[in-house]
Amino acid sequence: MRRLAAATIALAAVLPAALPPSPAAAEGEPPTIGAPAKAAAAGVNAFTADVLRTAAASGGNTFLSPYSISTAVAMARAGAKGATAAEIDAALHLPADAPAAFRQLVAALASVPLVNEWKDGARTQVPAYALSVANGLFAQRGWAFAPAFGATLRDDYAAEFRDVDFKDGPGTRKLINDWVAAKTKDRIQDIVPPGLPLPDTRLALANAIHFKAQWAEPFQERATQDKPFNVAPGTVVTARLMARTGGLAYAETDDARLVELPYQGGATSMVVVLPKADDGLDAVVKALTPARLDAALAGLAHRRVALQLPKFSFTTSLDATSLLRTLGVRAAFAADAADFTGITTEEPLFIGTVLHKAFVAVDEAGTEAAAATVVMMRAGSAMRPDEPTPFVVDHPFLFLIRHRGTGAVLFAGRVVDPTKP
């Protein structure tokens, strides 16, 4: 079975610690989700729509974790003031009390339901899926940050604290990369490239997320066949399309059709967004808004579906710095305008780089995904019930992996050519 991973790093010299896992929820007893957690999830989903429209409006395969990027940058926001804070709030669609909201959201994500597993005639209960989320704060050794900032990262974001020496660039790079690799089961490697961090880095804020789940109803390998996949007009590749027919949540919009595939336990799922036109992906993405995304997901309803879905696996590296600038975060990246005095007043700070990398693999058994983000901060239609609705994913499409209890989109991707790694 495949897994999913993602990571985001904002290099500023701080990395958060892993949140202690919450007790697994009993089967059939989903945890109560509070309003703050739902507000954080709604913000992440709105950010997801903006990110897909901005980062994946053209080009090839793309996979990322808007949740990871949002969390890492929200940690930096905990020390921002003035226009710097306002721009981050607007771009990330952060709720009023973001730290408390994210604390409840992470707690909800950590409450994994149990499912029955039978082995040798005996029943045991096991977690429905594996989901780990970790935050890290790497700070320059001997460098002091505001106690309130440290308390917020420790108490609300459960961040791990590490003292490092950014003047030892290669050594600190290895430390951060090793931390991310460990938190994503080695799926995210070398998120910090050679040449970073710079010696004037003071903080690196990181988020890593790893997800692995089996489908509630696995695809049968014998049903997987080589089929044509229309990458673009005049360009056809041979992809391995999995097939299954059964009850799934289905919806239609003016320009796309959606189907939701639940993972074991039903608490998480993948939503496939298939444009009605073979070459309609760019148009669907460019028209995507938070409201349209919410409306499409809300319209999902049970239907018998004959699904064909390609297997795929690939890794994406993303310069989230330019992405965030496009979404309106500008002061935070300007040495002469950034206001992070909530972190320290000893010297001015600004965000130098936001790095993001994500991995996804989908096959007959399930999905694996991982992502990481590092923020480096420097100084200065209807049919008869017995007729299944055909849903053949044979041209470029979008997909979302979400936590159904909160509604939070944990990962999002665009597949143009499922045969490319």
C-alpha positions as CSV (number, residue, x, y, z in Angstrom):
1,M,0.0,0.0,0.0
2,R,1.1,3.5,-0.8
3,R,1.4,6.5,1.5
4,L,1.2,10.3,1.3
5,A,3.6,12.8,2.7
6,A,4.2,16.6,2.6
7,A,6.4,19.1,4.3
8,T,6.7,22.9,4.5
9,I,9.5,24.9,5.9
10,A,9.7,28.6,6.6
11,L,13.3,29.3,7.4
12,A,13.6,31.6,10.3
13,A,15.3,29.4,12.8
14,V,12.4,27.7,14.5
15,L,10.9,24.2,14.3
16,P,7.9,22.8,16.2
17,A,7.6,19.7,18.2
18,A,5.3,16.7,17.5
19,L,1.8,16.8,19.1
20,P,1.2,13.9,21.4
21,P,-1.3,11.6,19.8
22,S,-4.9,11.8,21.1
23,P,-6.6,8.6,22.1
24,A,-8.2,6.9,19.2
25,A,-11.9,7.3,18.9
26,A,-14.1,4.2,19.3
27,E,-15.6,2.8,16.1
28,G,-18.8,4.6,15.2
29,E,-18.1,7.3,17.8
30,P,-16.6,10.3,15.9
31,P,-15.1,13.0,18.1
32,T,-17.1,16.2,18.6
33,I,-15.6,18.9,16.4
34,G,-15.8,22.4,17.9
35,A,-16.4,25.7,16.1
36,P,-12.8,26.9,16.3
37,A,-11.5,23.7,14.6
38,K,-14.1,24.1,11.9
39,A,-13.1,27.7,11.4
40,A,-9.5,26.7,11.0
41,A,-10.5,24.0,8.5
42,A,-12.6,26.5,6.6
43,G,-9.6,28.8,6.3
44,V,-7.4,26.0,5.1
45,N,-10.0,25.0,2.5
46,A,-10.3,28.6,1.3
47,F,-6.5,28.8,1.1
48,T,-6.6,25.5,-0.9
49,A,-8.8,27.0,-3.6
50,D,-6.5,30.0,-3.9
51,V,-3.4,27.8,-4.0
52,L,-4.8,25.5,-6.6
53,R,-5.8,28.4,-8.8
54,T,-2.5,30.2,-8.3
55,A,0.0,27.3,-8.2
56,A,-1.7,24.8,-10.5
57,A,-3.4,26.9,-13.1
58,S,-1.0,25.5,-15.7
59,G,1.8,23.0,-16.0
60,G,2.2,19.3,-15.2
61,N,1.5,17.2,-12.2
62,T,1.3,19.1,-9.0
63,F,0.8,17.9,-5.4
64,L,0.9,19.9,-2.2
65,S,-0.5,20.2,1.3
66,P,-2.2,23.6,1.8
67,Y,-2.7,22.5,5.4
68,S,1.1,22.2,5.9
69,I,1.9,25.6,4.3
70,S,-0.9,27.3,6.2
71,T,0.3,25.8,9.5
72,A,3.9,26.7,9.0
73,V,3.2,30.3,8.0
74,A,0.5,30.6,10.8
75,M,3.3,29.9,13.3
76,A,5.3,32.8,11.9
77,R,2.1,34.9,12.1
78,A,1.9,34.3,15.8
79,G,4.8,36.8,16.1
80,A,3.6,39.2,13.4
81,K,2.0,42.7,13.9
82,G,0.5,45.4,11.8
83,A,0.4,45.1,8.0
84,T,2.5,42.0,8.1
85,A,-0.1,40.2,10.3
86,A,-3.0,41.6,8.2
87,E,-1.6,40.3,4.9
88,I,-0.9,36.8,6.3
89,D,-4.4,36.7,7.9
90,A,-6.0,37.6,4.5
91,A,-3.9,35.2,2.4
92,L,-4.3,32.2,4.7
93,H,-8.0,33.1,5.6
94,L,-7.0,32.7,9.2
95,P,-9.8,32.8,11.9
96,A,-9.7,35.4,14.6
97,D,-7.9,33.3,17.2
98,A,-5.7,31.2,14.8
99,P,-3.5,29.5,17.5
100,A,-6.5,28.2,19.5
101,A,-8.3,27.2,16.3
102,F,-5.3,25.3,15.0
103,R,-4.8,23.6,18.4
104,Q,-8.4,22.2,18.3
105,L,-8.0,21.3,14.6
106,V,-4.8,19.3,15.3
107,A,-6.5,17.6,18.2
108,A,-9.4,16.6,16.0
109,L,-7.1,15.3,13.3
110,A,-5.2,13.3,16.0
111,S,-8.3,11.5,17.1
112,V,-8.2,8.5,14.7
113,P,-11.3,6.2,14.8
114,L,-10.8,2.5,15.4
115,V,-12.0,-0.3,13.0
116,N,-12.3,-4.0,13.5
117,E,-9.6,-6.2,12.1
118,W,-9.9,-10.0,11.9
119,K,-6.9,-12.3,12.0
120,D,-6.9,-16.0,12.7
121,G,-10.5,-15.8,13.7
122,A,-9.8,-13.2,16.4
123,R,-11.1,-9.6,16.3
124,T,-8.9,-6.7,17.3
125,Q,-9.4,-3.0,16.9
126,V,-6.8,-0.9,15.0
127,P,-6.6,2.7,13.9
128,A,-8.5,3.3,10.7
129,Y,-5.5,5.1,9.1
130,A,-2.2,6.6,10.0
131,L,-1.9,10.4,10.3
132,S,0.9,12.2,11.9
133,V,1.4,16.0,12.1
134,A,4.5,17.6,13.6
135,N,5.6,21.2,14.0
136,G,9.1,22.3,14.7
137,L,10.9,25.4,15.7
138,F,14.7,25.7,15.0
139,A,16.3,28.7,16.6
140,Q,19.7,30.2,16.6
141,R,21.7,29.0,19.6
142,G,21.8,31.8,22.2
143,W,19.2,33.8,20.4
144,A,16.2,34.9,22.6
145,F,12.6,35.1,21.4
146,A,9.6,36.5,23.2
147,P,8.3,34.2,25.9
148,A,4.7,34.7,24.6
149,F,5.7,33.6,21.1
150,G,7.5,30.5,22.5
151,A,4.4,29.7,24.6
152,T,2.1,30.0,21.6
153,L,4.2,27.6,19.5
154,R,4.6,25.2,22.4
155,D,1.0,25.2,23.7
156,D,-1.1,25.8,20.5
157,Y,1.1,24.3,17.8
158,A,2.8,21.6,20.0
159,A,6.1,22.6,18.4
160,E,9.4,20.9,19.1
161,F,12.2,23.3,19.9
162,R,15.7,22.8,18.7
163,D,18.8,25.0,19.2
164,V,21.0,25.1,16.1
165,D,23.8,27.2,14.6
166,F,22.8,28.7,11.3
167,K,26.4,29.8,10.7
168,D,27.0,26.0,10.2
169,G,24.8,25.9,7.1
170,P,25.5,22.3,6.0
171,G,25.1,21.0,9.5
172,T,21.9,22.8,10.2
173,R,20.6,21.9,6.7
174,K,21.2,18.2,7.6
175,L,19.5,18.5,11.0
176,I,16.3,20.1,9.5
177,N,16.2,17.7,6.5
178,D,16.7,14.7,8.9
179,W,13.8,16.0,11.1
180,V,11.5,16.3,8.1
181,A,12.5,12.9,6.7
182,A,11.8,11.2,10.1
183,K,8.4,12.9,10.5
184,T,7.3,11.9,6.9
185,K,8.6,8.3,7.1
186,D,11.4,9.2,4.8
187,R,9.1,10.3,2.0
188,I,10.3,13.9,2.0
189,Q,14.0,14.1,1.5
190,D,16.2,17.2,1.2
191,I,13.5,19.8,1.5
192,V,16.2,22.4,2.3
193,P,18.5,22.6,-0.7
194,P,22.3,23.2,-0.7
195,G,23.1,26.8,0.0
196,L,20.4,27.2,2.6
197,P,19.9,28.2,5.4
198,L,21.9,31.4,5.1
199,P,24.1,32.5,8.0
200,D,21.8,35.4,9.0
201,T,18.8,33.0,9.5
202,R,17.5,33.2,13.0
203,L,14.5,30.9,12.9
204,A,13.2,28.0,10.9
205,L,9.5,27.0,11.3
206,A,8.5,23.7,10.0
207,N,5.4,21.5,9.6
208,A,5.5,17.9,8.4
209,I,2.4,15.7,7.7
210,H,2.2,12.0,6.8
211,F,-0.9,10.1,5.9
212,K,-1.4,6.4,5.0
213,A,-4.8,4.8,4.5
214,Q,-6.5,1.8,2.8
215,W,-9.6,2.3,0.7
216,A,-12.8,1.4,2.5
217,E,-13.4,-0.9,-0.5
218,P,-10.1,-1.7,-2.2
219,F,-9.7,-2.0,-6.0
220,Q,-9.1,-5.5,-7.3
221,E,-5.8,-5.8,-8.9
222,R,-7.1,-8.1,-11.6
223,A,-9.5,-5.4,-12.7
224,T,-6.6,-2.9,-13.4
225,Q,-5.9,-2.5,-17.1
226,D,-3.9,-0.5,-19.5
227,K,-6.1,2.2,-20.9
228,P,-5.6,5.4,-23.0
229,F,-5.2,8.6,-21.0
230,N,-5.6,11.9,-22.9
231,V,-2.9,14.2,-21.6
232,A,-3.6,16.9,-24.1
233,P,-5.2,17.3,-27.6
234,G,-3.2,14.9,-29.8
235,T,-1.2,13.4,-26.9
236,V,-2.3,10.1,-25.5
237,V,-0.4,7.9,-23.0
238,T,-1.1,4.4,-21.7
239,A,-2.0,4.5,-18.0
240,R,-2.9,1.8,-15.5
241,L,-6.6,2.4,-14.7
242,M,-8.0,0.7,-11.6
243,A,-11.8,-0.2,-11.8
244,R,-14.6,-0.7,-9.3
245,T,-18.4,-0.3,-9.3
246,G,-20.3,0.5,-6.2
247,G,-22.0,3.2,-4.1
248,L,-20.0,6.4,-3.8
249,A,-20.8,10.1,-3.2
250,Y,-21.2,11.9,-6.5
251,A,-21.8,15.5,-7.7
252,E,-21.8,17.6,-10.8
253,T,-21.1,21.3,-11.5
254,D,-21.4,23.2,-14.7
255,D,-17.8,22.2,-15.8
256,A,-16.9,19.2,-13.7
257,R,-18.0,15.9,-12.1
258,L,-16.9,14.8,-8.6
259,V,-16.7,11.5,-6.9
260,E,-15.6,10.8,-3.3
261,L,-13.8,7.6,-2.3
262,P,-13.8,7.0,1.4
263,Y,-10.8,5.4,3.2
264,Q,-11.2,2.7,5.8
265,G,-13.3,3.9,8.7
266,G,-14.9,6.7,6.7
267,A,-13.2,9.6,8.5
268,T,-11.0,10.5,5.6
269,S,-11.6,10.4,1.8
270,M,-10.3,11.4,-1.6
271,V,-12.4,13.6,-3.8
272,V,-11.7,13.4,-7.6
273,V,-12.7,16.4,-9.6
274,L,-12.9,15.5,-13.3
275,P,-13.5,18.3,-15.9
276,K,-16.3,17.5,-18.3
277,A,-14.1,18.5,-21.2
278,D,-11.0,16.5,-21.9
279,D,-8.9,19.7,-22.1
280,G,-10.9,21.5,-19.4
281,L,-8.6,21.3,-16.4
282,D,-7.1,24.8,-16.7
283,A,-10.5,26.3,-17.0
284,V,-11.8,24.5,-14.0
285,V,-8.8,25.5,-11.9
286,K,-8.8,29.1,-13.0
287,A,-12.5,29.4,-12.1
288,L,-12.0,27.8,-8.7
289,T,-13.0,29.9,-5.6
290,P,-13.5,29.0,-2.0
291,A,-17.3,29.3,-2.4
292,R,-17.3,27.1,-5.5
293,L,-15.2,24.5,-3.8
294,D,-17.5,24.4,-0.7
295,A,-20.6,24.2,-2.9
296,A,-19.2,21.3,-4.9
297,L,-18.2,19.3,-1.8
298,A,-21.6,20.1,-0.2
299,G,-23.4,18.7,-3.3
300,L,-21.9,15.2,-3.0
301,A,-24.7,12.6,-2.7
302,H,-24.8,8.8,-2.8
303,R,-25.0,7.1,-6.3
304,R,-23.9,3.9,-7.8
305,V,-20.8,4.7,-9.8
306,A,-18.7,2.7,-12.3
307,L,-15.3,4.2,-11.5
308,Q,-12.0,3.9,-13.5
309,L,-9.1,5.8,-11.8
310,P,-5.4,5.8,-12.8
311,K,-2.7,4.7,-10.5
312,F,-0.1,7.4,-10.0
313,S,2.9,8.4,-7.8
314,F,5.0,11.6,-7.9
315,T,6.8,14.2,-5.8
316,T,6.4,18.0,-6.2
317,S,8.8,20.7,-4.9
318,L,7.3,24.2,-4.6
319,D,8.7,27.6,-4.0
320,A,5.9,28.8,-1.7
321,T,7.6,32.2,-1.4
322,S,6.4,33.4,-4.8
323,L,3.0,31.7,-4.3
324,L,2.4,33.6,-1.0
325,R,3.6,36.9,-2.6
326,T,1.1,36.4,-5.4
327,L,-1.7,35.9,-2.8
328,G,-0.8,39.2,-1.1
329,V,1.8,38.4,1.5
330,R,4.5,41.1,0.8
331,A,5.5,42.9,3.9
332,A,6.6,39.7,5.6
333,F,9.2,39.1,2.9
334,A,10.6,42.7,2.9
335,A,13.5,43.4,5.2
336,D,12.5,47.0,5.5
337,A,8.8,46.4,6.1
338,A,8.3,43.2,8.0
339,D,7.0,43.5,11.6
340,F,7.8,40.4,13.6
341,T,8.3,42.2,16.8
342,G,6.1,39.6,18.5
343,I,9.0,37.2,18.0
344,T,11.8,39.5,19.1
345,T,12.7,43.2,19.5
346,E,16.4,42.5,19.5
347,E,16.7,42.7,15.8
348,P,14.3,43.0,12.8
349,L,13.2,39.8,11.2
350,F,11.7,38.9,7.8
351,I,10.8,35.7,6.1
352,G,13.5,34.8,3.6
353,T,12.2,31.6,2.1
354,V,9.2,29.3,2.4
355,L,10.0,25.8,1.0
356,H,7.4,23.1,0.4
357,K,7.7,19.5,-0.9
358,A,5.1,16.8,-1.2
359,F,4.8,13.1,-2.2
360,V,1.7,11.1,-3.2
361,A,1.2,7.5,-4.3
362,V,-2.2,6.0,-5.2
363,D,-2.8,2.3,-6.0
364,E,-5.4,-0.5,-5.6
365,A,-4.9,-0.7,-1.8
366,G,-5.0,2.9,-0.8
367,T,-3.0,6.1,-0.6
368,E,0.2,7.4,1.0
369,A,0.9,11.1,1.1
370,A,3.5,13.3,2.9
371,A,4.4,16.9,2.8
372,A,6.6,19.4,4.6
373,T,6.9,23.2,4.8
374,V,9.8,25.1,6.1
375,V,9.7,28.9,6.8
376,M,13.1,30.4,7.1
377,M,13.2,33.8,8.9
378,R,16.2,36.0,8.6
379,A,17.4,39.0,10.6
380,G,17.0,42.8,9.2
381,S,-27.0,14.3,-13.9
382,A,-29.7,11.3,-12.9
383,M,-30.1,7.7,-14.1
384,R,-32.1,4.5,-13.1
385,P,-30.9,3.3,-9.7
386,D,-29.6,-0.1,-11.1
387,E,-27.5,1.7,-13.8
388,P,-24.1,2.8,-12.5
389,T,-23.0,6.2,-13.5
390,P,-19.8,5.9,-15.6
391,F,-16.9,7.9,-14.2
392,V,-13.8,7.3,-16.3
393,V,-10.8,9.4,-15.3
394,D,-9.0,9.3,-18.7
395,H,-7.9,13.0,-18.9
396,P,-6.3,15.5,-16.5
397,F,-8.0,16.0,-13.1
398,L,-7.8,17.4,-9.6
399,F,-8.0,15.5,-6.4
400,L,-8.3,16.4,-2.7
401,I,-7.6,14.3,0.4
402,R,-9.7,15.5,3.3
403,H,-10.6,14.9,6.9
404,R,-14.4,14.5,6.8
405,G,-15.1,15.3,10.4
406,T,-13.6,18.8,10.2
407,G,-13.9,19.1,6.4
408,A,-10.2,20.2,6.3
409,V,-8.4,19.5,3.0
410,L,-5.0,18.0,4.0
411,F,-3.6,17.5,0.5
412,A,-4.5,18.6,-3.0
413,G,-3.2,17.7,-6.4
414,R,-3.4,18.0,-10.1
415,V,-2.7,15.0,-12.4
416,V,-1.9,15.8,-16.0
417,D,0.0,12.6,-16.8
418,P,-0.4,9.7,-14.3
419,T,2.6,7.9,-16.0
420,K,5.1,10.5,-14.9
421,P,6.8,10.2,-11.5
